[in-house]
């Protein structure tokens, strides 16, 4: 093997390792049953003001709200990845709910240790939405 080819392969391998470490590739890992944020319209009460939030920073929550125009809506799926390490490198719906809790604690209801079943309320354009983290089993 020529030295130039060997060096090129080493550089490419180094870039792949660096991208994995930075979290660019873990976002592509899809293993296990996915988590979703599910949105439904809810009656009045405490809620996080969605007008003050960026849709880019909260893609799971706003994706579910956008899909809830004609009834219950779901966000894009979030897969935990191999042994759950993906969450340290990528954005998660759990991080969105933690941010909601930091902004308006009364608008979030935690259901124990598992994130499944956590509920948050978000007000967008005057409509209050109930957001819940769900994890339905995949069809066999």
Secondary structure in CASP SS format (residue, H / E / C, confidence):
PFRMAT SS
TARGET T0000
AUTHOR 0000-0000-0000
METHOD secondary structure of the structure
MODEL  1
X C 1.00
X C 1.00
X H 1.00
X H 1.00
X H 1.00
X H 1.00
X H 1.00
X H 1.00
X H 1.00
X H 1.00
X H 1.00
X H 1.00
X H 1.00
X H 1.00
X H 1.00
X H 1.00
X H 1.00
X H 1.00
X H 1.00
X H 1.00
X H 1.00
X H 1.00
X C 1.00
X C 1.00
X C 1.00
X H 1.00
X H 1.00
X H 1.00
X C 1.00
X C 1.00
X C 1.00
X C 1.00
X C 1.00
X C 1.00
X E 1.00
X E 1.00
X E 1.00
X E 1.00
X E 1.00
X E 1.00
X E 1.00
X C 1.00
X C 1.00
X C 1.00
X C 1.00
X C 1.00
X C 1.00
X E 1.00
X E 1.00
X H 1.00
X H 1.00
X H 1.00
X C 1.00
X C 1.00
X C 1.00
X C 1.00
X C 1.00
X C 1.00
X H 1.00
X H 1.00
X H 1.00
X H 1.00
X H 1.00
X H 1.00
X H 1.00
X H 1.00
X H 1.00
X H 1.00
X H 1.00
X H 1.00
X C 1.00
X C 1.00
X E 1.00
X E 1.00
X C 1.00
X C 1.00
X C 1.00
X E 1.00
X C 1.00
X C 1.00
X C 1.00
X H 1.00
X H 1.00
X H 1.00
X H 1.00
X H 1.00
X H 1.00
X H 1.00
X C 1.00
X C 1.00
X C 1.00
X C 1.00
X H 1.00
X H 1.00
X H 1.00
X H 1.00
X H 1.00
X H 1.00
X H 1.00
X H 1.00
X H 1.00
X H 1.00
X H 1.00
X C 1.00
X H 1.00
X H 1.00
X H 1.00
X E 1.00
X E 1.00
X C 1.00
X C 1.00
X C 1.00
X C 1.00
X C 1.00
X C 1.00
X C 1.00
X C 1.00
X C 1.00
X E 1.00
X E 1.00
X E 1.00
X E 1.00
X E 1.00
X E 1.00
X C 1.00
X C 1.00
X E 1.00
X E 1.00
X E 1.00
X E 1.00
X E 1.00
X E 1.00
X E 1.00
X E 1.00
X C 1.00
X C 1.00
X C 1.00
X C 1.00
X C 1.00
X C 1.00
END
